[in-house]
Amino acid sequence: MQHTFLGKVGELMLKGSNIKTFERILVQNIKTSLQSVKADVIIRAGRLYVECPDESVEAVKWTLSHTLGITGWAEAVVVEKNIEAIKDEVARQCEEAKKMGAKTFKTEARRSDKSFPMDHYAIMREGATKAYEQKILEVDVHNPDVQINIEVREKCFVYSDAMKGRRGLPLGCSGKGLLLLSGGLDSPVAGYRMMRRGMSVDCCYFHAYPYTSDQAREKVEKLAEIISGYGMKTHINIIPFTEVQMQIKKKSPENMTTLMLRLCMMKCANMLAAKTNADCIITGESLGQVASQTIQNMECTESFAERPLLRPLVGLDKEEIIDTAKEIGTYETSILPYEDCCVLFSPKHPILHCSVEEAKSVYESLEVDELVKKAFEERVVKRYEARSTVASLFGTKDNTEELKSINGTVCTARI
């Protein structure tokens, strides 16, 4: 049996002469994610169409629920392009909704094919008549339990269970960013928000073994894997920062250890951004949330960045961040009780309002540049991809040699 899914592309419709570029990127992203299953993907007249056989349905649903650039999607039933066929299908879907506890319904219609003899008001009215006359459900045009959508295009589509999409721009149309990923709530959400603006994201994690455990590293790797489902793919660079942190603890004033750690991280991130051709650096900082995130201390951190420093959470509070973490599936992993290096080395009374000049002076006294460079050179890189996740979750086989080497265990390499 062939299944048809419709998607609304939303923000893409606001683009001008370059809309085809955005559409091409969106289609390619979905095709790449579904590379290991059978599915046909096209965009036509402002609608995304995905057609697939029975065995690919769950993979398609997972992909559409993780694809950025879609405002909504639904599995639709294709019927003959006449009002009797429409009425029959609306009645059938009302019967299905009734079994699920629905008591009321309404219809909505859209007519792109102007050769169809009814306008959309008439389609809405006539399409509901059989379900109404047979008293399957009551009509409620203001707050129905179920809405049946009818779209008359080159074919006629009827659907009711519309799912909310991820909105934003297709992944890959807005350059590349390097995300400083910790094990907390904030940084995965920051990466996701930049992905929604079309930015590809690689990740960087600073590990201080044995002061931070292997479970802490595994937790961050899991977060990278989760956000790769939205970002198509991501590399996580695991940087051994123990020697750097011990040098900071030895030579920095105690109240400035956290700030000095942030500056060393930024120095290392500059090297990694240059190596990976990242256009910017992304952090999960939110103004005033902790001591290192006062406006003065954030200015110190930014003064060490050699690329634009983006803070997509800067004006959000913790509840807003938690809501997004729950929505994207990172919350349960982020709250696991394995602390990162920032927490373990935090002073009791951190400096709140450091000047750039003072920060640079203390940093120079640390004599830590060679240790930062050494940590950068000893990094370990792991890659996660949405297409291998699809292949793994839905029991399909990927045909590419590249994925055979990383699917399941994930590729690890020193570069």
C-alpha positions as CSV (number, residue, x, y, z in Angstrom):
1,M,0.0,0.0,0.0
2,Q,1.3,3.5,-0.9
3,H,1.1,6.2,1.7
4,T,1.1,10.0,1.0
5,F,2.3,12.7,3.4
6,L,1.8,16.4,3.0
7,G,4.0,19.1,4.5
8,K,3.6,22.9,4.7
9,V,6.8,24.7,4.1
10,G,5.8,27.9,5.9
11,E,8.6,30.5,6.1
12,L,10.0,29.4,2.7
13,M,7.0,30.9,1.0
14,L,8.2,34.4,2.1
15,K,11.3,34.0,0.0
16,G,11.7,35.8,-3.3
17,S,13.5,34.7,-6.4
18,N,15.8,32.3,-4.4
19,I,12.9,30.2,-3.0
20,K,13.9,27.3,-5.3
21,T,17.3,27.1,-3.5
22,F,15.6,26.8,-0.1
23,E,13.2,24.2,-1.5
24,R,16.0,22.2,-3.0
25,I,17.9,22.1,0.3
26,L,14.8,21.0,2.2
27,V,14.1,18.2,-0.2
28,Q,17.7,17.1,-0.2
29,N,17.7,17.0,3.6
30,I,14.7,14.7,3.7
31,K,16.0,12.5,1.0
32,T,19.3,12.2,2.8
33,S,17.6,11.3,6.1
34,L,15.5,8.7,4.3
35,Q,18.4,7.3,2.2
36,S,18.0,3.8,3.6
37,V,14.3,3.5,3.0
38,K,12.0,3.7,-0.1
39,A,10.4,7.2,-0.4
40,D,9.8,9.8,-3.0
41,V,10.1,13.4,-2.0
42,I,9.1,16.5,-4.0
43,I,7.9,20.1,-3.4
44,R,5.2,21.5,-5.7
45,A,3.1,24.6,-5.4
46,G,4.0,25.3,-1.8
47,R,3.4,21.8,-0.6
48,L,5.9,19.0,0.3
49,Y,4.9,15.5,-0.8
50,V,6.4,12.3,0.5
51,E,5.2,9.0,-0.9
52,C,6.3,5.7,0.6
53,P,5.3,2.0,1.0
54,D,4.1,0.4,4.3
55,E,7.5,-0.5,5.5
56,S,8.8,3.1,5.3
57,V,5.9,4.8,7.1
58,E,7.5,5.0,10.6
59,A,10.8,6.2,9.2
60,V,9.0,9.0,7.2
61,K,7.1,10.1,10.3
62,W,10.3,10.3,12.4
63,T,12.0,12.3,9.6
64,L,9.2,14.7,9.2
65,S,8.9,15.3,12.9
66,H,12.7,16.1,13.0
67,T,13.0,18.1,9.8
68,L,13.5,21.9,10.2
69,G,11.7,24.1,7.7
70,I,8.2,22.5,7.9
71,T,5.4,24.2,9.8
72,G,3.1,21.1,9.8
73,W,2.6,17.7,8.2
74,A,0.0,15.0,8.0
75,E,-0.6,11.6,6.4
76,A,-3.3,12.2,3.8
77,V,-5.7,9.9,1.9
78,V,-5.8,10.4,-1.8
79,V,-9.4,10.2,-3.2
80,E,-11.0,10.7,-6.6
81,K,-11.5,14.3,-7.5
82,N,-15.2,14.5,-7.0
83,I,-17.5,15.6,-4.2
84,E,-19.0,12.1,-3.5
85,A,-15.5,10.6,-2.9
86,I,-14.7,13.5,-0.6
87,K,-17.9,13.1,1.4
88,D,-17.2,9.3,1.8
89,E,-13.7,9.9,3.0
90,V,-14.7,12.7,5.4
91,A,-17.4,10.4,6.9
92,R,-14.8,7.6,7.2
93,Q,-12.3,9.8,9.1
94,C,-15.1,11.0,11.4
95,E,-15.9,7.4,12.2
96,E,-12.2,6.8,13.1
97,A,-12.2,10.0,15.2
98,K,-15.4,8.8,17.0
99,K,-13.6,5.6,18.0
100,M,-10.9,7.8,19.6
101,G,-13.5,9.7,21.7
102,A,-14.2,12.7,19.4
103,K,-17.7,14.2,19.6
104,T,-17.5,17.2,17.2
105,F,-15.9,18.0,13.9
106,K,-15.5,20.7,11.2
107,T,-14.1,20.7,7.7
108,E,-11.6,23.1,6.1
109,A,-10.9,23.2,2.4
110,R,-8.3,24.5,0.0
111,R,-8.8,24.5,-3.8
112,S,-5.6,25.0,-5.8
113,D,-7.1,23.4,-8.9
114,K,-9.5,26.2,-10.1
115,S,-11.0,23.8,-12.7
116,F,-12.8,22.0,-9.9
117,P,-16.5,23.0,-10.1
118,M,-16.9,24.0,-6.4
119,D,-15.1,26.8,-4.5
120,H,-13.6,26.1,-1.1
121,Y,-16.7,27.2,0.8
122,A,-18.8,24.7,-1.1
123,I,-16.3,21.9,-0.7
124,M,-16.3,22.5,3.1
125,R,-20.1,22.5,3.2
126,E,-20.8,19.6,0.9
127,G,-17.8,17.6,2.2
128,A,-19.3,17.4,5.7
129,T,-22.9,16.5,4.7
130,K,-22.6,12.7,4.9
131,A,-21.0,12.7,8.3
132,Y,-23.5,15.2,9.5
133,E,-26.6,13.5,8.1
134,Q,-25.5,10.1,9.4
135,K,-24.9,11.8,12.8
136,I,-21.5,10.3,13.1
137,L,-20.2,13.5,14.9
138,E,-21.8,16.9,15.7
139,V,-20.6,20.0,13.9
140,D,-18.7,22.6,15.9
141,V,-17.0,25.2,13.7
142,H,-15.4,27.0,16.7
143,N,-13.8,24.4,18.8
144,P,-14.1,20.9,17.2
145,D,-12.5,17.8,18.6
146,V,-11.3,16.9,15.1
147,Q,-10.7,19.0,11.9
148,I,-11.0,17.3,8.6
149,N,-8.9,19.0,5.9
150,I,-9.6,18.8,2.2
151,E,-7.1,19.9,-0.4
152,V,-8.0,19.9,-4.1
153,R,-4.8,20.0,-6.1
154,E,-3.6,17.9,-9.0
155,K,-5.1,15.2,-6.8
156,C,-7.6,15.4,-3.9
157,F,-6.2,14.9,-0.4
158,V,-8.2,14.4,2.8
159,Y,-6.5,14.3,6.2
160,S,-7.3,15.0,9.9
161,D,-4.3,14.2,12.1
162,A,-2.1,17.2,11.3
163,M,1.2,17.4,13.2
164,K,3.0,20.5,14.2
165,G,6.2,21.0,12.4
166,R,9.6,22.4,13.5
167,R,9.3,25.6,11.5
168,G,12.3,27.7,10.6
169,L,14.6,27.4,7.6
170,P,16.1,24.2,6.0
171,L,19.2,23.0,7.6
172,G,22.3,24.1,5.7
173,C,21.2,27.4,4.2
174,S,22.8,29.7,6.8
175,G,26.4,28.6,7.2
176,K,28.0,26.6,9.9
177,G,28.4,27.2,13.7
178,L,30.5,25.6,16.4
179,L,28.5,24.9,19.5
180,L,30.2,24.8,22.9
181,L,28.2,21.8,24.2
182,S,28.1,21.0,27.9
183,G,26.0,18.4,29.7
184,G,23.4,21.0,30.9
185,L,20.1,22.1,29.7
186,D,21.1,25.3,27.9
187,S,23.7,24.5,25.2
188,P,21.7,21.8,23.3
189,V,18.7,24.2,23.2
190,A,21.0,26.9,21.9
191,G,22.3,24.6,19.1
192,Y,18.7,23.6,18.2
193,R,17.6,27.3,17.9
194,M,20.4,28.0,15.5
195,M,19.6,24.9,13.5
196,R,16.1,26.3,13.1
197,R,17.6,29.3,11.4
198,G,19.2,27.0,8.9
199,M,22.7,26.8,10.5
200,S,24.6,23.5,10.4
201,V,26.2,22.9,13.8
202,D,29.3,21.0,15.0
203,C,29.9,20.5,18.7
204,C,32.8,21.0,21.1
205,Y,33.0,19.4,24.6
206,F,35.7,20.1,27.2
207,H,36.4,17.0,29.3
208,A,38.4,17.0,32.5
209,Y,39.0,13.3,33.3
210,P,39.2,12.0,36.0
211,Y,37.6,15.0,37.6
212,T,34.6,14.6,35.3
213,S,33.5,11.0,34.8
214,D,33.1,8.9,31.6
215,Q,29.4,9.1,32.3
216,A,29.5,12.9,31.9
217,R,31.2,12.5,28.5
218,E,28.7,9.8,27.5
219,K,25.9,12.1,28.5
220,V,27.2,14.9,26.2
221,E,27.7,12.4,23.4
222,K,24.0,11.4,23.8
223,L,23.0,15.0,23.6
224,A,25.0,15.4,20.4
225,E,23.3,12.4,19.0
226,I,19.8,13.8,19.8
227,I,20.4,17.2,18.2
228,S,21.9,15.5,15.2
229,G,18.4,14.3,14.4
230,Y,17.4,17.9,13.8
231,G,20.7,19.0,12.3
232,M,21.1,16.1,9.8
233,K,24.6,15.5,11.2
234,T,27.1,16.8,13.7
235,H,30.6,16.1,14.8
236,I,31.4,16.3,18.5
237,N,35.0,17.3,19.3
238,I,35.9,16.0,22.8
239,I,38.8,18.1,24.1
240,P,40.9,16.9,27.1
241,F,41.1,19.9,29.3
242,T,42.4,18.5,32.6
243,E,45.9,20.0,32.3
244,V,44.4,23.4,31.4
245,Q,42.1,23.4,34.4
246,M,44.8,22.4,36.8
247,Q,47.0,25.2,35.5
248,I,44.1,27.7,36.0
249,K,43.5,26.4,39.5
250,K,47.2,26.7,40.3
251,K,47.8,30.2,38.9
252,S,44.5,32.1,38.8
253,P,42.9,34.1,41.6
254,E,40.2,31.8,43.0
255,N,37.3,34.1,42.3
256,M,38.4,34.2,38.6
257,T,38.8,30.5,37.9
258,T,35.5,30.0,36.1
259,L,36.0,33.1,34.0
260,M,39.5,32.0,33.1
261,L,38.2,28.6,32.1
262,R,35.7,30.3,29.8
263,L,38.5,32.3,28.2
264,C,40.6,29.2,27.6
265,M,37.6,27.4,26.1
266,M,37.1,30.3,23.8
267,K,40.8,30.2,22.7
268,C,40.5,26.5,21.9
269,A,37.1,27.1,20.1
270,N,38.9,29.7,17.9
271,M,41.3,27.0,16.8
272,L,38.6,24.5,16.2
273,A,36.4,26.9,14.3
274,A,39.3,27.7,12.0
275,K,40.0,24.0,11.5
276,T,36.4,23.1,10.7
277,N,35.5,26.3,8.7
278,A,32.8,27.4,11.2
279,D,31.4,30.8,10.6
280,C,30.7,31.5,14.2
281,I,30.8,30.2,17.8
282,I,27.5,29.4,19.7
283,T,27.1,29.3,23.4
284,G,24.1,28.6,25.7
285,E,24.6,31.7,27.8
286,S,21.6,33.5,29.2
287,L,22.1,36.9,30.7
288,G,22.4,36.9,34.4
289,Q,21.8,33.2,34.8
290,V,25.1,32.4,36.6
291,A,28.1,34.4,37.6
292,S,30.0,34.0,34.4
293,Q,27.0,35.4,32.5
294,T,26.8,38.9,33.8
295,I,27.1,41.4,31.0
296,Q,30.6,42.4,32.1
297,N,31.8,38.8,32.2
298,M,30.1,38.0,28.9
299,E,32.0,41.0,27.4
300,C,35.3,39.4,28.6
301,T,34.4,36.1,27.0
302,E,33.4,37.8,23.7
303,S,36.7,39.8,23.6
304,F,38.5,36.5,23.2
305,A,36.4,35.3,20.3
306,E,37.9,35.6,16.8
307,R,34.5,34.8,15.1
308,P,31.0,36.2,15.8
309,L,29.8,34.8,19.1
310,L,26.1,33.9,19.0
311,R,24.0,33.5,22.2
312,P,20.5,32.5,21.1
313,L,19.3,32.0,24.7
314,V,20.5,35.4,26.0
315,G,17.1,36.8,26.7
316,L,15.3,33.6,27.8
317,D,14.7,32.4,31.4
318,K,15.2,28.9,32.7
319,E,11.5,27.8,32.3
320,E,11.5,28.8,28.6
321,I,14.8,26.8,28.1
322,I,13.4,23.8,29.9
323,D,10.2,23.8,27.8
324,T,12.3,23.7,24.6
325,A,14.5,20.9,26.1
326,K,11.5,18.8,26.8
327,E,10.1,19.5,23.3
328,I,13.3,18.4,21.5
329,G,14.0,15.4,23.7
330,T,17.2,16.6,25.5
331,Y,15.7,17.3,28.9
332,E,15.9,13.8,30.4
333,T,19.5,13.4,29.3
334,S,20.5,16.9,30.5
335,I,19.3,16.4,34.0
336,L,21.3,13.2,34.6
337,P,23.5,13.8,37.7
338,Y,26.9,13.8,36.0
339,E,28.5,17.3,36.4
340,D,30.8,18.9,33.8
341,C,34.1,20.6,34.4
342,C,32.6,24.1,34.9
343,V,30.6,22.9,37.9
344,L,33.4,20.9,39.6
345,F,35.9,23.7,39.5
346,S,33.6,26.6,40.4
347,P,34.8,28.9,43.2
348,K,32.5,29.7,46.1
349,H,32.5,33.4,45.4
350,P,33.1,34.0,41.7
351,I,33.8,37.5,40.3
352,L,30.7,39.1,38.9
353,H,31.9,42.3,37.1
354,C,35.3,41.8,35.6
355,S,36.7,44.2,33.1
356,V,38.2,43.1,29.8
357,E,41.6,44.6,30.7
358,E,41.7,42.7,34.0
359,A,40.6,39.5,32.4
360,K,43.3,39.7,29.7
361,S,46.0,40.6,32.3
362,V,45.1,37.5,34.5
363,Y,44.9,35.3,31.4
364,E,48.4,36.3,30.3
365,S,49.7,35.4,33.8
366,L,48.4,31.8,33.5
367,E,50.9,30.9,30.7
368,V,48.4,28.4,29.5
369,D,48.4,28.9,25.7
370,E,50.6,25.8,25.0
371,L,48.4,23.6,27.1
372,V,45.3,24.9,25.3
373,K,47.0,24.1,21.9
374,K,48.0,20.6,23.2
375,A,44.4,19.9,24.3
376,F,43.2,21.0,20.8
377,E,45.6,18.7,19.1
378,E,44.6,15.7,21.2
379,R,40.9,16.1,20.6
380,V,38.8,13.1,19.7
381,V,36.0,13.4,17.1
382,K,32.8,11.5,16.8
383,R,30.1,11.8,14.2
384,Y,26.4,11.4,14.4
385,E,24.0,11.5,11.4
386,A,20.2,11.5,11.1
387,R,20.3,9.0,8.2
388,S,22.2,6.4,10.3
389,T,19.7,7.0,13.2
390,V,16.8,6.3,10.8
391,A,18.6,3.1,9.5
392,S,19.2,2.0,13.1
393,L,15.8,2.8,14.5
394,F,13.7,1.3,11.8
395,G,15.7,-1.8,11.0
396,T,16.7,-0.7,7.5
397,K,20.0,-1.2,5.7
398,D,22.0,1.8,4.5
399,N,23.7,1.3,1.2
400,T,26.7,3.7,1.7
401,E,30.1,2.4,2.7
402,E,30.5,5.5,4.9
403,L,27.5,4.7,7.1
404,K,28.5,1.0,7.4
405,S,31.5,2.2,9.3
406,I,29.6,4.5,11.8
407,N,26.1,3.1,12.1
408,G,25.6,1.7,15.6
409,T,28.9,2.3,17.2
410,V,29.7,5.7,15.6
411,C,33.0,6.6,14.0
412,T,35.8,7.7,16.2
413,A,39.0,9.3,15.0
414,R,41.8,11.6,16.0
415,I,42.4,14.4,13.4
